[in-house]
C-alpha cells in the first residue's frame, strides 16, 4: 500500500507535452474567462486559467478513488473538507456514515457559509433525513451531488469569491471514455512516458 501511495503522490501532473492526465485521474471542470470586445483589435478571444491566476485559493485540480490533487500540486488522500483557502481531511468513509456530528464544523463557522457542496462519491446519494434536518435547522444551504460535479461547482464558486465549503468523498469508480484511453495509448506509443509500467 505504501508503494502505491508513493507512486500516486509523486506522479507528474502532465504526461508529455500534450498535457494528458494519468489514466486513473479525472480532471474537474476547467474554469476560464472569455473577454469579448466587439472584435476590436485582432478579434481574438482571451482565456485566463484560474489555477494560475488565483494562487491563494484552493481549487480541486483532479481526483481519483484515492483522493484529490489540488491546484498547488499537492495530493490529499481520502475524504476532504475544503474551504476557500484551506483543506482538511474529513473523517467520513461514505454517505452512510454521514451524521450531523460530521457536519458540525460547517455549522459553527462565522460568518455563515453561502453554500455547502457535498460530493457523495461516484453517484448522487441522498444523506439521511436526520442530516438534512440538521443542516436546515442550522440554516446551511446545501448542494448534494456526485463528487465530479461537486468539485466543479466548488471551483467555480470559489473562483467567484463566494464564501463556500466543500465536503468531498472520493468516487469508488471513475469512468474512462474510449477517446481518452486512445489518447493515453498514443502518448505511450511515442515513448515519451510509460503510462502502464510493467509490474516486474
N, C-alpha and C positions, 0 to 999 in steps of 0.2 A: 504494500500500500504506500509506503514512504517513497518507493521508487516512482510510482505513478504520480504522486503529488509533486515530486521534484520535477518530473517531466512536464506536468501541466503548468506549474508555476513559472518555469523558465522558458516556456515556448516563445518563440518570436511572435510578435503580433502580426507580422506580414510574411507571406510566403512569396518570395521572388519579387520582381518589380511590378507584378500585376496586382498587388495588394489583395491577394486571396487569403481568407482566414482559414485556419486549420479546420478539417472536416467536422470535428465534434463541436466546434464553437459556432454559435449563431449570432449574427450581428443584430443589434437592436436598431430601431428606426434611425436613419441618418437625418440629422436636422440641419437645415441650411436656410439662408435668407436670399431671396432674389430681389434685386433692385431694378425697377423699370423706369427709365427716364424719357419716355416717348421717343425712343431711338435717337436721342441726342448723342453726338459723338459717333463712335463706331457702331452703336446699336447692339452691343453685346450684353448678355446677362451676366451678372456677377454673383457668385455663390461664395458664402462665407461658411467655413466649417466651424461649428460651435465648440467642438472639443479643443480646438486650438485657441479660439477667442476667449473662452471662459475658463481659464486655467484654475481658478479658485473654486469653481463649482464641482460637485461630484456628479458625474454622469456615468451611466452604465453603458460601457462600450460594447460588450458581448457577454454571453452567458453559456454555460454548459450544464450538464447534470451534476457537476461537482461544485459549481459556484459562479461567481461573477467577476469579469475583468472591468476595471474602471478606466476612465479616460486618462489617468496618470500612468497606466500600465500595470498597476497593482492588481493581483488576483486575490479575491476573498473567497474562502471555502465555506460552503453551506449557506443556510438562510441568512438574510441580512435585513437590518433596519437602516434605511438610507434617509438622510436629511440633506438640505441644500449644500452644506459644506462638510458633512460628517457621515461616516458609515460605521455601523457596529454589527457584530454577529448577533443573530436573533435566535434564541433557544426554542425553536419550534420545528418539529420534524416534518409535519404535513398539516393539511387543513383540519384533519380530525383532532389534532392536538391543539388547535387554536382555541384558546379560552380567554375570557375577559382579562385575566391576570397577565396574559402575554401581550395584551394591547394597552395595558395601563400606562405604559411610558408615553404613548401618543396622546393620552387624555390629560396628563398633568402639565403639558407644555404650555407656557405663556409667551407670547400671545397664542391663541388657538390656531390650529392648522387650518389653512384654506381647504385642503383636501388630503385624505389618507388614501394612497393607492395600494391595494393588496394584490400581490401576484400569487396565484394559487397553484403554480406548477404547470404541468402540461395542458390541463384543461380547466375550464371555469367550474369551480366548485363553490357552492353557497355555504358559508360558515353556519354554525348552529344559530338557532333563534336567540339563544342567550347572548351570544356575541353581538348580533345585530342590535338587540335591545340595549346592550351596554354602550355601544357606540352612539346610538340615538339619544340615550339618556345624557351622555356627555357632550352632545351637540357636535359630533365629529362627522363631517361629510366624508363619505367613503365611496370608492370605486373599486369593485371586485372583478378582476379579470385574470385570464391566463398570464403567466409571467412574461411572455414575449410582448404582449400588448401593454401590460402594466409598466414594463421598463420604458417603452416608447413614450407613453403618456407622462411618466415621471420626468424623463429627459426634456420633453417639450415644455412642460410647465415650469420646471426648474430653470431652464434657459430663459423663460419669460419673466422670471423674477418672482414667481408666486411662492408663498410660504407653504410648502408641501412636505410630505414624508412618504416613503415607500416601505412596505413590508413584503419582501420577496422570498418565495420558496423556489429553489432551483427545479426546473422541469425534470421529470424522470426520463422522458424521451424527447429527442429533437428530430424533427423531420428534415431529411436532406433530400432535396429535389434533384432530379436526373441531370439538369443542366449544371447545377453546382458541382455534382460529382464528376461530370465530364471535364469541367474546368480544372478541378484538382488533379485528375489524371493527366491532363495536358501539361500542367506545371511540372508534375513529376517526370513526364517523358522528356522534358527539356533538360533534365539532370541538374536543375538549379537547387532543388530541395527534395528531400526524401520524405514524402507525406506519410507513407505506410512503411516504417522501418522494419527490417527483418527481426524476428524475435529470437535471435541467436545469442 
